[in-house]
Amino acid sequence: EEDITNRFLDDAIRFISWRATPSWTYDLTPLDQIALAGSYRQVEYDSSEKTDYQYFGPTIGYNRRLSELSKFTTELSARRFIPDEPGDNYTDTIGTLLGYAYTSSERFTVSGAAGVSYSEEHDEDEGNNSDVGYRLKFDMKYLMSDQLTARVSLSHDNEPSGDGDQVTRNRARVALDYRMTEMATLGLDFNYADNVDLLGFEGESTDDEDDRSRYFAVRPNIGWQFTEDLSLVASYQFRYTKFEDENDTATSNSVFLTLQYNFPTVAGEGF
């Protein structure tokens, strides 16, 4: 169960998530690049406690290389969130990001971006509600040695949820990967997420303290790279969740087995 909610779940809920994210990149000049992408997600829960939903839309990005080490980035995205509820209810969101990326060497890469988002909820019973918020994104990758890699990512953005609403979330992740052999890798992930509005002016779900929740999760894992495109990862996750309502807490334990296949990348010169 991947959502941050403001309530306990008595039993584990099985769900099926379908995702597709095709993209296309074109080099306008040796310094300028444009990227087009699409995203589609469909989540179906095996329980009436959660709401099935669809989440999809296009993204267009533009990158301008400022030097051999740095580049300027922009992004414009549109998303529609459709919960599987009675009536023709949905939420449209337009978001922007302006950022900067710096690569000092093959060992170190860092990027950051900030922007705004505008959401409009269409509800047959209550009418339309609009909301303006902000977006933040930060990523860093550091190759500490030939075998050990560290990654850090931070974000603040709108996301879909199984409660039938789109919510604002803060996320933080720190990951360490240690390559034992050419095929085997050990990993350790630390994840934190909450739906607290840090600046206090966006998202109805974060205005009421009873709706706030946060979780911390640690996930050790081991992966096998069978081929360049095919890999298998086994992991265990412990998650601690705290709900602001009466300081309630919950813990969960999970085991994951992930088989991943990466389709070949097709590339060509555009200038």
C-alpha positions in Angstrom: 0.0 0.0 0.0 1.9 3.0 -1.3 -0.3 5.9 -0.2 0.1 8.2 2.7 -3.3 8.3 4.4 -4.7 9.7 7.6 -6.2 6.4 8.8 -5.2 2.9 9.8 -5.8 -0.1 7.5 -6.9 -3.2 9.4 -5.5 -5.6 6.7 -2.9 -5.4 4.0 -4.4 -4.3 0.7 -3.3 -6.0 -2.6 -3.1 -3.6 -5.6 -2.1 -3.7 -9.2 -0.3 -0.7 -10.7 0.2 -0.2 -14.4 2.7 2.4 -15.6 3.9 3.6 -19.0 6.3 6.5 -19.6 7.4 6.8 -23.2 9.8 9.7 -24.1 11.5 11.2 -27.1 14.6 13.5 -27.1 15.7 15.7 -30.0 18.9 17.7 -30.3 18.0 21.1 -31.8 21.7 22.2 -31.8 24.8 20.9 -30.1 23.8 23.1 -27.1 20.0 22.9 -27.2 17.8 19.9 -26.5 14.0 19.3 -26.4 12.3 16.3 -24.8 8.7 15.1 -25.1 7.3 12.5 -22.7 4.0 10.9 -21.7 3.0 9.3 -18.5 0.1 6.9 -17.7 -0.6 5.2 -14.4 -3.6 3.1 -13.4 -3.9 1.6 -9.9 -6.6 -0.9 -8.9 -7.1 -1.9 -5.2 -8.5 -5.2 -4.1 -10.6 -3.4 -1.4 -13.4 -1.0 -1.1 -11.4 1.0 1.5 -9.3 2.5 -1.3 -10.2 4.2 -4.5 -8.9 3.1 -7.9 -7.6 5.8 -10.1 -6.0 6.9 -13.4 -3.3 9.5 -13.6 -1.9 10.6 -17.0 -0.6 13.5 -19.1 2.2 14.9 -21.3 5.5 16.7 -20.4 7.7 18.9 -22.6 11.2 19.9 -21.5 14.0 22.1 -22.8 17.7 22.0 -21.9 20.4 24.5 -22.7 24.0 23.5 -22.1 25.8 26.4 -20.5 29.2 24.8 -20.5 30.8 21.3 -20.6 29.8 20.9 -16.9 26.5 22.6 -16.5 23.1 23.1 -18.2 19.9 25.0 -17.7 16.6 22.9 -17.6 12.9 23.7 -18.0 9.8 21.6 -17.8 6.1 22.0 -18.5 3.7 19.2 -17.5 0.0 18.6 -17.5 -1.7 15.8 -15.5 -5.3 14.6 -15.1 -6.3 12.6 -12.0 -9.5 10.5 -12.4 -10.7 8.6 -9.3 -13.0 5.7 -9.8 -16.0 7.2 -8.0 -19.6 8.0 -8.9 -19.9 11.0 -11.1 -17.7 12.7 -13.6 -15.1 13.9 -11.1 -11.4 14.7 -12.0 -8.5 17.0 -11.2 -6.3 18.8 -13.8 -2.9 20.1 -12.8 -0.4 22.2 -14.8 3.1 22.4 -13.4 6.4 24.1 -14.3 10.0 23.6 -13.3 13.1 25.7 -13.8 16.4 24.2 -12.9 20.2 23.8 -13.1 22.3 20.7 -13.4 26.0 20.4 -12.8 28.4 17.5 -13.5 31.8 18.1 -12.1 33.1 14.6 -13.2 31.9 11.1 -13.9 31.8 10.7 -10.1 29.6 13.6 -9.1 26.3 15.0 -10.5 23.8 17.4 -8.8 20.6 19.1 -10.1 17.9 21.2 -8.6 14.7 22.8 -9.9 11.8 24.9 -8.6 8.4 25.9 -10.0 4.7 26.4 -9.5 1.6 24.3 -10.1 -2.0 25.1 -10.7 -4.7 22.5 -9.9 -8.4 22.6 -10.6 -10.7 20.0 -9.1 -14.0 19.3 -11.0 -16.7 18.0 -8.7 -20.3 17.4 -9.9 -21.7 18.0 -6.5 -19.5 20.7 -5.0 -18.4 22.5 -8.1 -14.9 23.5 -9.1 -12.1 24.2 -6.6 -8.7 25.6 -7.7 -5.3 25.7 -5.8 -1.9 27.2 -6.6 1.2 25.6 -5.0 4.9 25.3 -5.5 7.2 22.4 -6.7 10.7 21.5 -5.6 13.1 18.9 -6.9 16.7 18.0 -6.0 18.9 15.1 -7.0 22.5 14.2 -6.3 24.7 11.2 -7.3 28.2 10.6 -5.9 30.4 7.7 -6.9 32.4 7.4 -3.6 34.5 4.6 -5.0 34.6 2.2 -7.9 32.2 0.0 -6.0 30.1 2.3 -3.7 27.5 4.9 -5.0 25.4 7.3 -3.0 22.2 9.0 -4.2 20.1 11.7 -2.5 16.8 13.0 -3.8 14.3 15.5 -2.3 10.9 16.6 -3.7 7.7 18.6 -3.0 4.9 18.0 -5.5 1.3 17.0 -6.1 0.7 13.3 -6.3 -2.4 11.0 -6.7 -3.7 9.0 -3.8 -5.9 6.0 -3.2 -8.2 8.2 -1.0 -9.8 9.7 -4.1 -8.0 13.0 -3.9 -4.8 14.5 -5.2 -2.5 15.6 -2.3 0.7 17.5 -1.7 3.7 15.4 -0.5 7.3 15.9 0.6 9.7 13.1 -0.1 13.3 12.4 0.8 15.5 9.4 -0.2 19.1 8.4 0.6 20.4 5.3 -1.2 23.7 3.4 -1.0 24.6 0.8 -3.6 27.7 -1.5 -3.2 28.7 -3.5 -6.3 30.2 -6.8 -5.0 30.7 -8.4 -8.4 29.8 -7.5 -12.0 26.4 -9.2 -11.4 25.6 -8.7 -7.7 24.8 -5.5 -5.9 24.0 -4.8 -2.3 21.7 -1.8 -1.5 20.3 0.2 1.4 17.5 2.7 1.0 16.2 5.2 3.5 12.9 6.9 2.6 10.8 9.6 4.3 7.5 11.1 3.2 4.8 13.3 4.6 1.8 15.4 3.4 2.6 18.5 5.5 2.6 21.8 3.7 5.8 23.4 4.9 4.9 27.0 3.8 1.3 26.7 5.0 -0.7 27.9 2.0 -1.6 25.0 -0.3 -3.5 21.7 -0.3 -6.7 21.2 1.6 -5.5 17.8 2.9 -2.7 19.5 4.8 -4.7 22.3 6.3 -6.4 20.0 8.9 -3.9 18.6 11.4 -6.0 15.4 11.6 -5.3 14.7 7.9 -1.5 14.9 8.3 0.7 11.8 8.4 4.3 10.9 7.8 6.4 7.7 7.4 10.0 6.5 7.5 11.1 3.3 5.8 14.4 1.4 5.5 14.9 -1.1 2.8 18.0 -3.4 2.4 18.2 -5.2 -0.9 20.3 -7.4 -3.1 20.2 -7.4 -6.9 21.4 -9.6 -9.7 22.1 -8.2 -13.2 21.6 -11.2 -15.4 22.1 -9.2 -18.7 22.4 -5.6 -19.6 18.6 -5.3 -19.7 17.4 -7.9 -17.3 17.7 -7.7 -13.5 16.2 -9.3 -10.3 16.1 -7.5 -6.9 15.0 -9.0 -3.6 14.4 -6.6 -0.7 12.9 -6.3 2.8 11.2 -3.1 4.0 10.4 -1.9 7.5 8.1 1.1 7.7 7.1 3.3 10.6 4.1 5.6 10.2 2.8 8.4 12.4 -0.6 10.1 12.2 -1.0 13.5 13.7 -4.5 12.6 14.9 -3.9 11.6 18.6 -0.3 10.8 17.7 -1.3 7.3 16.5 1.5 5.1 15.0 1.8 2.0 13.0 4.5 -0.3 11.7 4.7 -2.7 8.7 7.0 -5.3 7.3 7.2 -6.2 3.6 9.2 -8.4 1.3 9.6 -7.5 -2.4 10.8 -9.5 -5.4 11.2 -7.3 -8.5 12.0 -8.6 -12.0 12.9 -5.7 -14.3 13.5 -5.6 -18.1 14.7 -2.4 -19.8 13.8 -2.0 -23.4 16.6 -1.0 -25.7 17.1 2.8 -26.2 16.7 4.1 -29.8 18.8 7.3 -30.4 19.8 9.4 -33.4 21.3 12.8 -34.3 18.8 15.6 -34.7 21.0 18.4 -36.1 
